[in-house]
Amino acid sequence: MAEITSISQFLSTAKTQFQVYDLGRRVQHIDAMAFAQIEALQAPYPYPIQGHAKMALVFWDASEQHFVWFISLPLDERGLLSPAPRSHFIQMILEALGQDLTRTLSEDEQQKMANHPFSFKPTQEKLAVFNALVRRHLGRSASSQYEFAAQYLSGQLPAESWPNVGFQGLADICVRLGELDHAAMVARALKNAPMEVQIALCQCLEHVLVSDEVKDALLAGLEEHRDARLIYFLRALGSQSDASVRAIASLAEKRLLTEEVLICIAGRNWLALRDDVCRKNFLEALALMPQDFFNQVFADIVAIPALRTSMLMAIRDPNRSDALSLAIGGLFKATKS
């Protein structure tokens, strides 16, 4: 048998079908061709977070029983998968399972698989969205919580019954935003539902492409609220770069680009930073923060392939402010030390 050098080759050799999802910045599908290029070290990982690729591998064999691995693999300075850790992961799985990935594991083997050095545990919110997304991609029905959540959002149940609405049900609805009247229900809830429901919906929406109707409700909410909802409404606009640019411009004008907001932009609304004005506002606000904070956030976003060139050009801009020049000087000093 030929030497196995990639996860794709490994899963194919084991006669399984598989899908790959990013669970780092947002829960999103990575298509097979893109993943093959990533594994061949021909393309950087598109959504790095803290120097790692955090992925979920969903695979199944002829029995149609599905299995999931959550793996976190380090990236090199170019954003490519580091080959040695990936090879270590493959070798570890081969030693534990051989070629039969779907065989029943002993209790000791299960413990080893659950605690290997490349595993990570997604948040409960991401797990719910991931579950909803995989079910839809595989043509399966939504969870048992879906119907109750739909009844609540459609107004068939009293507003005060919100504590009985399961987060998984809301995730199912948001992942299926383009079906039935889901977008209208969600947009209405973002305006009228209790704050707890609005926040839960935003936690789901940040992982999906929102409709224009929902986008407008989120932008309106951002203008209206100055409580905990502000961050969640901004995060929920992450898939809409144009709307994120508008939201960030408004927050910059009102001097609301706080540390929490800047972290939110870097983690969820990074696509907006492709806009020249938005990127300038972001960097100027970031430069006013403590040096360590500037260094950490800048290092995180400059690693994103879609932003790397524009970010490096921005710090070389001769027209940058004195504050940004000082922050960049501190960044270079920390890099050299």
TILUM-584264 format. One line per 2 residues: number of its first residue (from 1); their letters; for each residue x, y, z of N, C-alpha, C. Coordinates in steps of 0.02 Angstrom, whole numbers, plus 50000, padded with zeros to 5 digits. Layout:
<gulums>
NUM	a	X:Y:Z:X:Y:Z:X:Y:Z | ...
</gulums>
This chain:
<gulums>
1	ma	50042:49940:50000:50000:50000:50000:50044:50062:50000 | 50025:50113:49959:50063:50174:49955:50062:50212:50022
3	ei	50114:50249:50035:50117:50287:50096:50062:50341:50096 | 50028:50347:50153:49974:50396:50159:50003:50461:50185
5	ts	49994:50515:50147:50026:50578:50165:49975:50635:50176 | 49911:50622:50166:49862:50675:50176:49799:50646:50208
7	is	49761:50689:50239:49699:50668:50270:49649:50644:50218 | 49645:50680:50161:49600:50659:50107:49616:50589:50082
9	qf	49681:50577:50071:49703:50510:50048:49686:50458:50101 | 49696:50475:50163:49682:50430:50218:49608:50411:50220
11	ls	49564:50460:50215:49492:50447:50217:49468:50409:50156 | 49497:50425:50098:49478:50390:50037:49502:50317:50038
13	ta	49563:50305:50063:49590:50237:50069:49546:50195:50115 | 49518:50227:50165:49474:50192:50213:49404:50181:50185
15	kt	49395:50199:50120:49330:50190:50086:49274:50229:50120 | 49288:50290:50138:49237:50333:50167:49228:50394:50123
17	qf	49168:50422:50125:49155:50488:50096:49162:50539:50154 | 49178:50601:50136:49189:50649:50191:49175:50720:50168
19	qv	49163:50763:50216:49157:50835:50206:49198:50870:50259 | 49220:50931:50243:49262:50969:50289:49229:51036:50304
21	yd	49233:51056:50367:49204:51120:50389:49256:51158:50430 | 49257:51223:50421:49298:51265:50465:49256:51282:50526
23	lg	49287:51275:50585:49253:51293:50648:49294:51343:50688 | 49336:51381:50653:49377:51430:50686:49341:51496:50693
25	rr	49343:51537:50641:49311:51602:50644:49235:51597:50636 | 49214:51559:50587:49142:51546:50578:49134:51473:50559
27	vq	49074:51447:50569:49059:51379:50546:49042:51383:50472 | 49085:51354:50430:49074:51358:50358:49106:51299:50323
29	hi	49074:51279:50268:49096:51221:50230:49158:51239:50189 | 49205:51192:50184:49263:51199:50140:49256:51147:50086
31	da	49252:51169:50023:49240:51119:49970:49301:51075:49958 | 49288:51019:49926:49339:50967:49919:49401:50991:49881
33	ma	49390:51031:49828:49446:51055:49788:49490:51102:49829 | 49458:51147:49867:49497:51194:49908:49535:51156:49962
35	fa	49504:51105:49991:49538:51067:50043:49598:51028:50014 | 49589:51003:49953:49644:50966:49921:49704:51013:49910
37	qi	49691:51075:49890:49745:51123:49880:49778:51142:49946 | 49738:51147:49998:49766:51162:50065:49811:51105:50087
39	ea	49788:51044:50077:49828:50986:50098:49891:50977:50057 | 49888:50997:49993:49947:50991:49949:49996:51049:49961
41	lq	49980:51092:50009:50021:51150:50025:50026:51198:49966 | 49973:51198:49925:49970:51243:49867:49931:51307:49883
43	ap	49897:51307:49940:49857:51365:49960:49858:51370:50036 | 49860:51431:50063:49857:51439:50136:49787:51423:50161
45	yp	49783:51406:50224:49718:51394:50254:49680:51460:50255 | 49619:51463:50228:49586:51527:50218:49561:51561:50281
47	yp	49550:51523:50335:49520:51553:50395:49561:51537:50457 | 49624:51558:50458:49666:51542:50516:49642:51579:50579
49	iq	49652:51548:50636:49637:51582:50698:49690:51562:50749 | 49724:51612:50775:49778:51601:50823:49829:51550:50798
51	gh	49846:51555:50734:49898:51513:50705:49877:51441:50691 | 49813:51427:50692:49790:51358:50683:49732:51354:50633
53	ak	49725:51295:50604:49666:51277:50565:49622:51233:50608 | 49563:51258:50624:49518:51219:50667:49462:51192:50622
55	ma	49461:51126:50615:49417:51094:50566:49375:51039:50597 | 49319:51026:50564:49279:50967:50580:49278:50923:50518
57	lv	49295:50859:50526:49291:50810:50472:49230:50766:50484 | 49185:50766:50437:49126:50723:50441:49136:50668:50388
59	fw	49135:50605:50409:49145:50551:50361:49097:50494:50375 | 49085:50455:50323:49039:50399:50329:49056:50346:50277
61	da	49034:50284:50291:49047:50229:50244:48980:50207:50215 | 48980:50147:50186:48920:50122:50153:48860:50114:50200
63	se	48874:50107:50264:48820:50099:50314:48783:50164:50327 | 48811:50221:50302:48781:50286:50311:48782:50311:50384
65	qh	48820:50277:50426:48829:50303:50494:48884:50356:50492 | 48869:50414:50521:48915:50470:50516:48959:50477:50578
67	fv	49021:50497:50565:49071:50508:50618:49100:50578:50610 | 49120:50607:50666:49148:50675:50664:49212:50677:50705
69	wf	49263:50709:50675:49325:50725:50711:49333:50800:50711 | 49349:50828:50769:49367:50899:50775:49442:50902:50784
71	is	49476:50932:50735:49549:50933:50739:49575:51005:50729 | 49628:51020:50766:49661:51085:50763:49734:51074:50744
73	lp	49753:51098:50685:49821:51087:50660:49857:51154:50653 | 49920:51157:50674:49958:51219:50670:49975:51238:50598
75	ld	49983:51303:50587:50001:51330:50522:50070:51362:50527 | 50106:51364:50471:50171:51396:50471:50164:51471:50459
77	er	50219:51506:50453:50217:51579:50447:50185:51602:50382 | 50179:51557:50333:50146:51574:50270:50072:51557:50271
79	gl	50048:51527:50326:49978:51508:50330:49964:51439:50302 | 50018:51402:50284:50009:51334:50258:50007:51284:50316
81	ls	49974:51228:50305:49974:51175:50355:50045:51152:50368 | 50063:51145:50431:50129:51119:50448:50128:51043:50436
83	pa	50170:51017:50390:50165:50947:50371:50178:50897:50428 | 50226:50913:50472:50244:50865:50524:50185:50850:50572
85	pr	50151:50900:50599:50094:50885:50642:50038:50847:50606 | 50027:50866:50542:49975:50829:50505:49994:50756:50498
87	sh	50057:50742:50481:50080:50673:50474:50075:50636:50541 | 50091:50671:50595:50085:50642:50661:50013:50622:50675
89	fi	49966:50666:50657:49895:50652:50668:49874:50589:50628 | 49894:50586:50565:49876:50528:50523:49905:50464:50551
91	qm	49969:50467:50572:50001:50408:50599:49966:50385:50663 | 49947:50432:50704:49912:50416:50766:49846:50381:50753
93	il	49809:50405:50703:49745:50373:50686:49756:50304:50657 | 49807:50297:50614:49821:50232:50585:49839:50180:50639
95	ea	49878:50201:50687:49896:50156:50742:49836:50137:50785 | 49789:50184:50792:49731:50171:50834:49677:50131:50799
97	lg	49667:50145:50734:49610:50116:50699:49628:50072:50639 | 49689:50077:50615:49706:50041:50554:49668:50072:50496
99	qd	49643:50030:50451:49607:50055:50393:49532:50057:50403 | 49508:50031:50459:49436:50029:50472:49418:50086:50520
101	lt	49402:50144:50491:49388:50203:50532:49323:50197:50569 | 49279:50152:50547:49212:50149:50575:49202:50091:50622
103	rt	49256:50056:50639:49247:50000:50685:49233:50024:50755 | 49203:49981:50795:49187:49999:50864:49251:50002:50906
105	ls	49259:50057:50942:49319:50067:50983:49308:50042:51054 | 49361:50017:51083:49358:50000:51154:49355:50064:51195
107	ed	49339:50058:51259:49335:50117:51302:49402:50153:51305 | 49456:50115:51309:49523:50144:51312:49539:50181:51246
109	eq	49521:50150:51190:49534:50182:51124:49493:50246:51117 | 49431:50244:51140:49389:50304:51137:49419:50361:51178
111	qk	49447:50344:51236:49477:50394:51278:49538:50425:51244 | 49578:50383:51212:49637:50408:51176:49617:50453:51118
113	ma	49565:50432:51081:49543:50471:51024:49514:50538:51045 | 49482:50539:51103:49450:50600:51127:49501:50650:51153
115	nh	49560:50626:51173:49608:50669:51206:49675:50674:51168 | 49673:50660:51103:49736:50666:51066:49756:50740:51061
117	pf	49819:50754:51049:49844:50823:51053:49816:50870:51000 | 49782:50843:50949:49757:50886:50896:49681:50897:50901
119	sf	49650:50871:50953:49578:50880:50960:49563:50947:50993 | 49503:50972:50980:49480:51032:51016:49404:51026:51024
121	kp	49378:51064:51070:49307:51061:51084:49274:51127:51064 | 49233:51126:51012:49198:51188:50992:49149:51211:51046
123	tq	49131:51274:51044:49081:51299:51090:49013:51266:51075 | 48969:51267:51124:48903:51238:51114:48865:51273:51057
125	ek	48875:51339:51051:48841:51375:50998:48865:51353:50929 | 48931:51346:50922:48957:51323:50857:48936:51251:50843
127	la	48934:51210:50894:48912:51140:50884:48841:51138:50859 | 48798:51181:50885:48728:51181:50863:48723:51202:50790
129	vf	48759:51254:50770:48758:51277:50700:48789:51223:50655 | 48843:51194:50677:48876:51141:50639:48828:51082:50628
131	na	48794:51062:50680:48746:51007:50674:48691:51024:50624 | 48665:51085:50628:48612:51106:50582:48638:51108:50510
133	lv	48699:51133:50501:48727:51139:50434:48740:51070:50403 | 48768:51025:50442:48781:50957:50416:48717:50922:50398
135	rr	48666:50928:50440:48601:50897:50426:48573:50923:50359 | 48578:50988:50348:48552:51015:50286:48593:50992:50226
137	hl	48659:50994:50232:48702:50972:50177:48691:50899:50158 | 48677:50858:50207:48667:50786:50195:48595:50768:50180
139	gr	48552:50819:50174:48482:50807:50157:48442:50776:50213 | 48462:50787:50273:48426:50759:50330:48379:50811:50360
141	sa	48331:50787:50398:48282:50833:50429:48315:50872:50486 | 48284:50927:50505:48310:50967:50560:48300:50931:50626
143	ss	48327:50959:50679:48323:50928:50744:48251:50929:50771 | 48241:50894:50827:48175:50891:50858:48155:50958:50888
145	qy	48203:51004:50897:48188:51070:50926:48164:51120:50874 | 48170:51102:50811:48155:51148:50756:48082:51172:50757
147	ef	48036:51126:50764:47965:51143:50758:47943:51192:50813 | 47965:51180:50875:47946:51225:50930:47975:51295:50918
149	aa	48038:51298:50895:48069:51362:50882:48032:51400:50827 | 48011:51364:50775:47974:51395:50720:47906:51421:50744
151	qy	47874:51383:50787:47809:51405:50815:47818:51468:50856 | 47872:51470:50895:47884:51529:50937:47898:51590:50894
153	ls	47942:51584:50846:47961:51642:50805:47904:51666:50760 | 47858:51621:50744:47801:51640:50702:47745:51672:50742
155	gq	47753:51675:50808:47703:51706:50851:47647:51661:50874 | 47654:51596:50863:47602:51549:50884:47604:51535:50959
157	lp	47660:51553:50991:47668:51541:51063:47679:51607:51099 | 47662:51611:51163:47670:51674:51200:47743:51696:51203
159	ae	47754:51761:51203:47823:51788:51203:47862:51764:51264 | 47826:51755:51321:47861:51735:51382:47883:51662:51383
161	sw	47865:51624:51331:47886:51553:51329:47956:51545:51299 | 47992:51600:51290:48058:51596:51259:48108:51550:51294
163	pn	48105:51542:51363:48154:51497:51394:48149:51425:51370 | 48093:51407:51340:48083:51338:51316:48107:51328:51244
165	vg	48130:51382:51213:48154:51377:51144:48226:51352:51145 | 48240:51296:51113:48308:51269:51113:48353:51305:51063
167	fq	48415:51315:51083:48464:51347:51038:48471:51308:50973 | 48469:51241:50977:48475:51200:50917:48419:51215:50868
169	gl	48359:51226:50893:48303:51243:50849:48314:51308:50813 | 48341:51358:50849:48355:51423:50817:48410:51415:50765
171	ad	48459:51373:50779:48513:51360:50731:48485:51328:50668 | 48438:51281:50676:48407:51249:50618:48372:51299:50574
173	ic	48337:51346:50605:48301:51397:50567:48349:51443:50531 | 48402:51465:50564:48450:51512:50533:48488:51479:50476
175	vr	48505:51416:50483:48539:51381:50429:48493:51372:50368 | 48428:51370:50381:48378:51364:50327:48344:51431:50315
177	lg	48381:51484:50319:48353:51551:50315:48316:51564:50249 | 48338:51531:50196:48306:51541:50131:48245:51500:50119
179	el	48225:51460:50167:48167:51416:50159:48105:51446:50192 | 48047:51429:50164:47982:51450:50192:47984:51525:50209
181	dh	47959:51544:50268:47959:51614:50288:48009:51627:50344 | 48062:51588:50345:48110:51592:50400:48142:51661:50406
183	aa	48161:51692:50349:48194:51757:50351:48148:51809:50382 | 48084:51808:50364:48037:51856:50392:48028:51845:50467
185	mv	48025:51782:50488:48018:51767:50559:48078:51792:50599 | 48137:51780:50572:48198:51801:50607:48203:51877:50610
187	ar	48189:51910:50554:48192:51983:50552:48144:52013:50603 | 48084:51984:50607:48034:52009:50655:48058:51999:50727
189	al	48088:51941:50740:48112:51925:50808:48169:51971:50828 | 48211:51990:50780:48267:52035:50795:48243:52104:50816
191	kn	48181:52119:50800:48153:52184:50819:48111:52179:50883 | 48075:52123:50891:48024:52120:50943:48034:52068:50998
193	ap	48075:52018:50986:48083:51963:51035:48123:51987:51096 | 48118:51951:51151:48160:51967:51210:48234:51968:51191
195	me	48274:52006:51229:48345:52014:51213:48380:51946:51210 | 48362:51900:51254:48395:51835:51254:48386:51798:51188
197	vq	48326:51804:51159:48313:51771:51094:48351:51807:51039 | 48353:51873:51041:48389:51910:50990:48463:51891:50991
199	ia	48492:51886:51049:48563:51869:51054:48575:51798:51028 | 48532:51751:51046:48540:51682:51023:48535:51678:50947
201	lc	48488:51716:50918:48482:51716:50845:48546:51745:50813 | 48572:51799:50842:48634:51828:50815:48692:51778:50818
203	qc	48695:51739:50872:48749:51690:50878:48745:51637:50823 | 48685:51625:50798:48677:51578:50741:48689:51613:50675
205	le	48664:51674:50668:48668:51710:50605:48740:51727:50585 | 48785:51733:50634:48854:51751:50617:48888:51698:50575
207	hv	48858:51639:50569:48888:51584:50531:48853:51572:50464 | 48803:51612:50447:48766:51600:50385:48764:51664:50345
209	lv	48746:51657:50281:48737:51715:50237:48667:51742:50249 | 48662:51802:50278:48597:51828:50296:48563:51860:50235
211	sd	48497:51860:50236:48458:51890:50182:48456:51966:50191 | 48434:52002:50140:48429:52074:50144:48382:52096:50200
213	ev	48327:52059:50208:48278:52075:50259:48309:52070:50329 | 48347:52017:50340:48379:52007:50405:48436:52058:50414
215	kd	48473:52070:50360:48527:52120:50363:48500:52188:50385 | 48443:52209:50357:48414:52274:50375:48394:52275:50449
217	al	48367:52219:50473:48348:52216:50544:48409:52221:50589 | 48464:52190:50569:48525:52193:50608:48555:52263:50609
219	la	48555:52297:50551:48580:52365:50548:48538:52412:50591 | 48472:52402:50589:48428:52443:50630:48441:52430:50704
221	gl	48452:52368:50722:48467:52351:50791:48532:52382:50816 | 48581:52385:50771:48645:52415:50789:48638:52489:50804
223	ee	48595:52522:50767:48583:52594:50779:48544:52606:50843 | 48502:52557:50861:48456:52566:50917:48486:52548:50984
225	hr	48527:52494:50986:48548:52466:51050:48620:52486:51068 | 48630:52500:51133:48696:52512:51159:48711:52466:51218
227	da	48676:52412:51221:48687:52363:51275:48725:52303:51246 | 48719:52245:51277:48756:52185:51256:48740:52166:51184
229	rl	48682:52188:51159:48662:52168:51092:48706:52198:51037 | 48738:52254:51051:48777:52288:50998:48829:52240:50968
231	iy	48867:52207:51009:48919:52162:50985:48888:52104:50946 | 48834:52075:50971:48804:52018:50938:48774:52037:50871
233	fl	48742:52095:50867:48714:52117:50804:48769:52129:50752 | 48826:52157:50775:48882:52167:50730:48911:52101:50706
235	ra	48921:52054:50751:48947:51988:50732:48902:51955:50681 | 48836:51963:50689:48788:51930:50644:48792:51957:50573
237	lg	48824:52014:50563:48832:52042:50496:48896:52018:50462 | 48931:51971:50493:48996:51950:50469:48997:51927:50397
239	sq	48943:51895:50374:48942:51868:50306:48928:51922:50254 | 48905:51981:50276:48887:52036:50231:48939:52091:50237
241	sd	48989:52089:50194:49045:52137:50201:49021:52209:50192 | 48976:52222:50144:48953:52290:50133:48916:52317:50194
243	as	48873:52275:50223:48836:52296:50283:48884:52305:50342 | 48935:52262:50347:48985:52270:50400:49022:52335:50393
245	vr	49039:52354:50331:49073:52417:50320:49030:52475:50344 | 48966:52473:50327:48920:52526:50349:48916:52529:50426
247	ai	48911:52471:50456:48905:52467:50529:48968:52494:50563 | 49026:52474:50538:49089:52495:50568:49099:52570:50559
249	as	49079:52597:50501:49084:52669:50490:49042:52707:50540 | 48982:52682:50554:48938:52714:50602:48967:52711:50672
251	la	48995:52654:50690:49026:52646:50757:49088:52691:50764 | 49126:52697:50710:49185:52740:50712:49165:52813:50721
253	ek	49113:52834:50686:49089:52903:50691:49067:52919:50763 | 49037:52869:50796:49012:52878:50864:49065:52860:50917
255	rl	49126:52848:50895:49183:52832:50939:49167:52770:50982 | 49140:52720:50950:49121:52659:50984:49165:52599:50964
257	lt	49224:52613:50935:49270:52559:50916:49312:52541:50978 | 49279:52509:51025:49311:52488:51088:49352:52424:51077
259	ee	49387:52402:51127:49425:52339:51122:49379:52282:51102 | 49322:52278:51134:49275:52224:51120:49251:52226:51048
261	vl	49236:52285:51023:49214:52292:50954:49270:52274:50905 | 49331:52296:50920:49388:52281:50876:49401:52205:50873
263	ic	49394:52171:50929:49401:52098:50929:49346:52066:50887 | 49286:52093:50893:49230:52068:50854:49243:52075:50779
265	ia	49268:52133:50759:49282:52145:50688:49336:52097:50663 | 49389:52089:50702:49443:52044:50682:49420:51971:50678
267	gr	49376:51952:50723:49356:51882:50727:49298:51863:50682 | 49252:51911:50668:49192:51893:50630:49180:51938:50569
269	nw	49200:52001:50572:49184:52048:50517:49246:52065:50477 | 49294:52019:50474:49358:52034:50442:49351:52050:50368
271	la	49299:52025:50335:49291:52039:50264:49283:52114:50251 | 49255:52150:50300:49247:52222:50292:49314:52258:50287
273	lr	49366:52228:50313:49432:52260:50314:49465:52261:50245 | 49433:52232:50195:49457:52239:50127:49441:52309:50100
275	dd	49394:52343:50132:49376:52412:50113:49429:52460:50141 | 49454:52504:50100:49509:52548:50120:49492:52592:50179
277	vc	49434:52624:50177:49414:52670:50232:49402:52631:50296 | 49369:52575:50290:49354:52534:50349:49419:52509:50380
279	rk	49466:52487:50339:49530:52463:50365:49568:52519:50400 | 49565:52579:50372:49599:52637:50403:49567:52652:50471
281	nf	49501:52654:50474:49466:52667:50538:49485:52614:50590 | 49487:52553:50568:49502:52497:50613:49573:52504:50641
283	le	49621:52515:50597:49691:52518:50619:49704:52580:50663 | 49673:52635:50646:49683:52695:50686:49654:52686:50756
285	al	49596:52653:50761:49567:52639:50827:49608:52588:50864 | 49633:52538:50828:49675:52486:50859:49739:52516:50887
287	al	49766:52567:50853:49829:52598:50874:49822:52635:50941 | 49760:52652:50959:49749:52688:51022:49744:52640:51082
289	mp	49745:52576:51069:49740:52526:51121:49809:52509:51149 | 49813:52473:51205:49879:52452:51231:49919:52414:51179
291	qd	49986:52420:51183:50029:52391:51132:50020:52316:51125 | 50015:52280:51181:50007:52207:51177:49943:52188:51140
293	ff	49890:52226:51153:49826:52214:51119:49834:52226:51044 | 49865:52281:51026:49877:52296:50955:49916:52239:50922
295	nq	49969:52217:50955:50011:52164:50926:49972:52100:50914 | 49932:52080:50963:49896:52016:50959:49843:52018:50905
297	vf	49804:52073:50903:49750:52078:50853:49780:52084:50783 | 49832:52126:50775:49861:52134:50709:49890:52068:50684
299	ad	49925:52031:50727:49954:51967:50707:49900:51918:50686 | 49842:51921:50718:49788:51875:50701:49759:51891:50632
301	iv	49747:51954:50618:49714:51971:50555:49762:51971:50495 | 49826:51988:50507:49872:51988:50451:49885:51916:50427
303	ai	49868:51867:50467:49875:51797:50446:49819:51774:50400 | 49766:51813:50395:49711:51794:50350:49732:51808:50278
305	pa	49734:51758:50235:49759:51768:50167:49725:51825:50129 | 49659:51833:50138:49623:51884:50102:49641:51955:50124
307	lr	49674:51961:50182:49690:52028:50209:49765:52042:50211 | 49805:51991:50204:49877:51999:50218:49909:52056:50178
309	ts	49900:52057:50113:49933:52108:50071:49911:52178:50090 | 49845:52188:50096:49820:52255:50111:49841:52278:50181
311	ml	49846:52232:50229:49868:52251:50296:49942:52271:50296 | 49982:52234:50261:50053:52251:50258:50065:52317:50222
313	ma	50024:52331:50171:50029:52395:50136:50007:52452:50182 | 49957:52440:50223:49931:52492:50267:49982:52515:50319
315	ir	50022:52468:50344:50071:52488:50396:50132:52521:50364 | 50136:52519:50298:50191:52554:50263:50168:52621:50234
317	dp	50105:52637:50245:50076:52699:50217:50110:52760:50248 | 50142:52802:50209:50177:52860:50237:50130:52912:50267
319	nr	50065:52907:50250:50016:52955:50276:49980:52931:50338 | 50004:52877:50368:49972:52851:50428:49981:52901:50486
321	sd	49938:52895:50536:49940:52940:50593:50001:52927:50637 | 50017:52975:50680:50072:52966:50727:50058:52908:50774
323	al	49995:52901:50796:49977:52847:50842:49989:52779:50809 | 49970:52773:50746:49980:52709:50711:50054:52696:50700
325	sl	50092:52748:50684:50165:52741:50675:50197:52715:50739 | 50177:52743:50796:50204:52720:50861:50185:52647:50874
327	ai	50123:52630:50860:50100:52560:50872:50138:52512:50827 | 50150:52531:50764:50187:52488:50719:50259:52480:50742
329	gg	50288:52536:50766:50356:52532:50793:50359:52484:50852 | 50309:52486:50895:50307:52440:50951:50298:52368:50929
331	lf	50261:52359:50875:50251:52292:50847:50317:52263:50822 | 50355:52303:50784:50419:52280:50757:50469:52267:50814
333	ka	50467:52309:50865:50511:52299:50922:50496:52233:50957 | 50432:52218:50966:50412:52155:50998:50431:52095:50955
335	tk	50427:52103:50889:50444:52048:50843:50518:52031:50846 | 50559:52082:50853:50631:52071:50853:50658:52045:50920
337	s	50620:52059:50974:50645:52040:51040:50633:51966:51055
</gulums>
